[in-house]
Structures are given as structure tokens and as C-alpha cells.
């Protein structure tokens, strides 16, 4: 008979990586409330300071700040958006890609925050530390908007291309540069930049976040087969191999079947035929 702890571990294992980030953010927030009772503030050690001298004393904060939140409302909104993003990414891309987009969004958001605070200390009045997952969340959103700019999405009875959602978010964020949360808005822009370049590079068959693979492999204690990256010129179902390999298995099958419906089975390359053959055997 399985124990409660085993059941929890099994359920956590089945979560998408972005859903695991939601759980982690929530646990850290609850832990912060507990530590506050002990008069120990997590923000003192893990928020991203605006002063370079303080940042050099805790360089891990360039990532750790993205898992902290000031309030329950701050946490709830970010995690709600991240939950809906998880459903989309789970159907289209492999978990590692989702994680890299999020992490790079956090890093770029932090770098943007530090850069403005260092180079233009009086321009936006940044005078406090940075916390929150917003930069990583916005990187994921803009990635989708740039990668599928003409994909139609619905809002009640309205339908519009996804690219307009990205444009609207950026435009609505810009006034925040002159608010009390100017530092947070700068981080948002860093996240947007990261998501934009990730999508553009992936469309060209290049992995903007491939340098993170070695770090993730280290934590996973396993090596990643990189043969798919050796020949970026050959394509599968009209996609560069690097891009094709980021999709979920079902999405890969759908792309090849879509090619068959448009051009016939004889239009498939040998690699595409072999992929379908292996997929059929596994099923």
C-alpha cells in the first residue's frame, strides 16, 4: 500500500515543469511566512538587490528573485497565468524547452533591472530589491506570441491573432516605467526581450537557451543526445531538426501527418517515414 508521501511524489512527477514551478513558488511563499515568525526574512538573502555591490555578495539572486513574491495577490496572479501557459506548452513543446524559456526570462529580467539601476540610477527612481516571477511569465507569453503570431485566440466573442496580445501587453506595461514599480516593469521588458529572441532563434532552427542544457544535465545526472543539433540544414515536416525536437511526440506526429495530407505519403523523406514507423510500433 502506497503512503501519502509516495502518492504526493507520484503526482508531482506527473506535473508539467511549469506546474512544478507553481508548486515551488507557492511552497517558498508559505515558507517565507513561517520564517518571518522566526524573524528571518528570505527577501534579505534571495531578492535581487539594485546595488551592484550587494548583488556581487549574493550572485544567486539573479535567479532566486524569480521564485519570491511580496504578497498573496502578487503570487496568485503570476501563478494563475503560468498555469494556463503550462497547458499550452504541455501540448506543444517538451518540458525542458518550457523551463529554459522561463529561466532565461527571469535572468534577462534581472539583468535589465541591474543594468538600469547601475547605468541610470536616477532615471526611474529604482531604490529597492526585485522579486517576482513576472519576467519569466512574460518571456513565456511573448515566446508564444512571436512563435505563432497569426494563431487565432479567443476572448469571449472576439477572435484575434496572437501577436496582438503580445503588442497589447507591452504597450500596457510601458506606463509602469514611471510608477512606483518601475524596477518590476524594467524586469518585464527584459523578459519580453528574452521570449522574443528565443522564438525568433527557434524559428531558424537554433536554440537560444541551449547553453543551459549542460547545467540541466548536471542536475539530472544524465547526458543528452545531441546528434539532432549536428545537421541543422535538414528538415523534418518543414521544420529544422532543432525546432522539431522541441515539440511533444504527438505534435511531431501531427506535423508529419499534416504534410501527408497536403503533399501525399510519397513526399515524406526517409527520416520522416522512419519516425512514423517507430511511432506506430510504440503505439
N, C-alpha and C positions, 0 to 999 in steps of 0.2 A: 504494500500500500504506500503510495507516494505521500510525502509530507507536504505541509503547506509551503515550506521554503522551496521544495522541488517544483511544486506547481507554479510558484511565482517566477522561478528561474526559467521554467519552460515557456511561460507566457512572454517574459521579457525577451527571450531568444527569438520568438516569432515576430516581434515588433520590427517595423521598418526603422532604419537608422535614425531618421528624423524624429520618429516617435520615441526612440530611446533618448534622444537629446531633450525631448519634452520631459520625460521622466527624470532625467539628470538635473535639468534646470529646476524642476519642482522640488526634488529632494534637497538640492543645495539651498533653495529659498527657505524651506522648513528648517533645515539645519542651522541656517543663519539666525532664525528666530530663537532657536534653542541656545546658540552661542551668545546671543545678546543677553540672555538671562544670566550668563556666566561672565558678563561684562567683557566679552571678546567679540570684536566686530570683524567679520570676514572681509568687509569692504576695505579695511585698513591694509590688508595683505593682497587681495586679489582684484581690486578695481584698478583701472588704468589711470595712473596719475598724469596730470597735464604738464608737470615739470619734468624735463629730461633727466635731471639729476636723481629724482625719485624713481623714475622708470628704470634707470640703469641698475638700481638697487633691487628691483623685482621684475626682471625682463619677462617672466612667465605671464605677467598681467596682459600682454598683447593678445593672449588667447583667453585667459581666465575671466576677464571682464565680461566676455560674451555669455557667461553662464551665471551671471549675477543680476538681480533686479532689486530696485528700491522698494517696490510696493506690490501688493497682490494684483492690483489693476494693471500695472506695468507687465508683470509676469503673464497674466491671463491673456491679454491682447496678443502678445508675441507668440505665445504657445498655441492660441487658437488658430492664428494664421499658419503657423508651422504645421499644425495638424492637417489642415486642408492641403498644404503643399505636399505633405507626406503621401497622401492618397494619389496625387498626380504623379509624383516621382516614382512611387512604387510600381505603377502600371507601365512606366516608360523607360526608366533608367535603372541601372544596377546601383545597389546601396552605396558602394564606395564613391561613385561619382557625386551622389547627393551630399555625402559627408564632406567631400573636398570642396564643393561649391559653398557650403555653409561655413566651413572653417576659413577658407580664403576670404569670404565676405567679412568675417569677424576680424581677420588680420588686416585686410585693406582698410576697414573702418577704423581700426586702431591706429594704423599708420597715418591716415588722413587727419585724425584727431591730433596726434602728436605733432605732425608737420605744421598744421595751422597754429597750434599753441606755441610752437617753437619759433616759427618764422614771422608770424603776425600776432604777437601776444595781446595786443590791444585792439585788434580789428574787430573781433567778435565777442570780446569780453569773456573768453574761456578762463575760468578760475576754479574749477572743481574737477574731480575724477569722473571717469566714464564707466558706466555699467550698462548691461542690457544686450539682448540677442538681436536687436533690430537690424544691425548691419548684416549679419548672417542671413536673417529672414529676407531682407530686401535683395540681397545677392541672388537668392533662390528665385524670388519673384521676377526680377529683371532678366535672369537667365532664360526663363520660360518665355517671357515677352519678346526677347530678341531671337531666341532659337526658333520659335513658331510665331512670327509677327502677324501672320494673316489668319491664324486659327481663330474661329469664331467662338466667343464665350457669351454666356447669357447673364443678365442681371434683371430679374423679374421678367418683363416682356421685351426688354431691349437686348439686341444681339450686336456685338461689335468685335472687330479684330483685336487680338490680344495686345498688339503693340500700343493701342491707345490707352490700355490700362497702365502700361509702363510709363508712358508720357504723362498721364494724369498724376500718377504717384510722385514723379519727380517734381512736376510743377507745384503740386500741393505741399511738397516738402520744403521748397526753397524759402518761403517766408520764415521758416523756423530758424534760418541762419541769423535772424535778428531778434530772436526770442531768448528767454532765459535758458532754453535748452539748445543753444547754438552748437555746443560741442557734440551733442547727440545727433544733430542734423548733419554736421560735418561727417560723422561716422556713417550715417545713412548714405551719403554721397559716395563715400569710399566703398560701401557695399554695392551700390549701383554700378560703379566702375568695374569692380571685380566680376559681377554677374554678366555685364556686357561683354567684357573681353573673353570670359570663359565660353560664352555661347558662340561668339564670332570665331574663336580659335577651333572650337569643336566642329563647326560647320566646314572648316577647312581640313578636318581630319587630324587636328592637333589637340593635344591635351594640355590645357593651360595649367592644370594642377598636378601634372604627372610627377613633379619633384616630391610631392607628398607621399607617393607610393612607397618609397623606401622607409619612411617613418612609420607608415601604417603597417607595412610588412614586419617591421621590427616588433611592433606591439602585438601583431597577430602571430608572431613566431613562425612565419611561413613565407616561402618565396612565391613571387607572382611570375607566371609565364609571360614573357614579353615578346614572343615571336610576332604577335599581331602588329607590333609597332615598327617592325623592320622594313616593311614594304607598304608605305602609305599611298603608293600610286594605284595599287589595285583596289577595286571596289567590290562591295557586296550589296546587292539590291540598290544600287545607285548611291551608296554611302561609302565614305572612306572606311577602311578597316577599323581604324581607331574609333571613329564615331559609332560604327555598327556594334562594336564590342561593348559600348557603354549601355546599350539597350537591354531590357529584360529579354529572357529567352522567348517569351510569347511575342513580344514586339518584333524580334528578329524574324520569327516565322511569318508574322503578318506582312512584313516588308517584302519578303520573298514571294509570298502568295499574291501580294498586290502586283508585283512585277509579272507574275504568270498571267494574271487576269488582264493585264494591259498588253503584254507582248507575246504570251504563249510560253509553254514549257521549254521549247527549243531555244528561247532567248537566254535561259539561265547559263551561267558559267559552271564549270565543273565544281568549283568550290561551293557554289550555291546549291547544286544538286546534292553534293556530299552532305551539306548541312541539313537539308531536308531529309535525307536518308537516315542520318543519325538521329534526328528529331523523331522520325517515325518509329525507329527501333526503341527509343527511350519511352515512347508512349505505349 
